[in-house]
Amino acid sequence: SASGGQVAAGAAAAPLDVNRAVQSATAAALRGIQVIHRNTRAEASHG
């Protein structure tokens, strides 16, 4: 979720073959990195 810090990926999101599961996991990791980066920037601007 956008606010809860959880991102469903792979077979947790939908039934997928191996290639699609890897793509989904990669996308989820990138989304996580974006959230961390965004939060780090927000904290830096408020601190």
C-alpha positions in Angstrom: 0.0 0.0 0.0 1.1 3.5 -0.5 0.9 4.4 3.1 1.5 1.1 4.8 4.9 0.4 3.3 3.8 -3.0 1.9 4.0 -3.8 -1.8 2.5 -7.1 -3.1 4.7 -8.8 -5.7 4.9 -12.0 -7.7 2.4 -14.7 -6.8 1.2 -12.7 -3.8 -0.2 -10.1 -6.3 -1.6 -12.6 -8.9 -1.0 -16.0 -10.4 2.2 -15.6 -12.6 4.8 -17.6 -14.4 8.4 -17.3 -13.3 9.4 -14.6 -15.7 6.4 -12.4 -14.8 7.0 -13.1 -11.0 10.6 -11.8 -11.4 9.5 -8.7 -13.2 6.9 -8.1 -10.6 9.4 -8.5 -7.8 11.8 -6.1 -9.5 9.1 -3.5 -9.9 8.1 -3.9 -6.3 11.8 -3.4 -5.2 12.0 -0.2 -7.3 8.8 1.1 -5.8 10.2 0.5 -2.4 13.4 2.3 -3.3 11.3 5.2 -4.5 9.3 5.4 -1.3 12.5 5.3 0.8 14.1 8.0 -1.3 11.0 10.2 -1.2 10.7 9.8 2.6 14.4 10.6 3.1 14.1 13.7 1.0 11.0 14.8 3.0 12.8 14.2 6.3 15.8 16.2 5.2 13.7 19.2 4.2 11.9 19.2 7.6 15.0 18.7 9.7 
